[in-house]
Amino acid sequence: MHIDWKIKRFGELSTTELYQLLRLRSEVFVVEQNCAYLDMDNADQQALHVMGFAEDGLAAYTRLFAPGIKFDMASIGRVVTAPFARNKGIGRILMQFSISTLETQWGKIPVKIGAQLYLQQFYESLGFVKSSEMYLEDQIPHIEMIRTPA
């Protein structure tokens, strides 16, 4: 599956791109995960949006933050792969591309994420290390993880 990557600040997003990313986040985080929460948290305006488009539409997405916005470190959040793009290695490519983009923007600095607990091994395979006890966020078990650049 070919992915066309786009990186944009909030003000650069077209209305179509904004709709696509909000729809994908709602489809997965609200509907699929059966989690009623307010996805639009007033942080999108401060994020760098990483979007991976395939022939069928938005296949993968993350938002990146400079240090001091979500955590004391840079962070990657709202990591999501569209149902049609799963089990093809896109999630790993998305995270590798997001880490590379973050390093291009802010240098090789530590990155902190709030990861769903069931994805701990996936994030460990990308160099993240567990840095907190399990906590519930919107009734889903999470842990904080940190990746220190090599």
Secondary structure, 3 states (H helix, E strand, C coil): CCCEEEEEEHHHCCHHHHHHHHHHHHHHHHHHCCCCCCCCCCCHHHCEEEEEEECCEEEEEEEEECCCCCCCCEEEEEEEECHHHCCCCHHHHHHHHHHHHHHHHHCCCCEEEEEEHHHHHHHHCCCEEECCCCEEECCEEEEEEEECCC
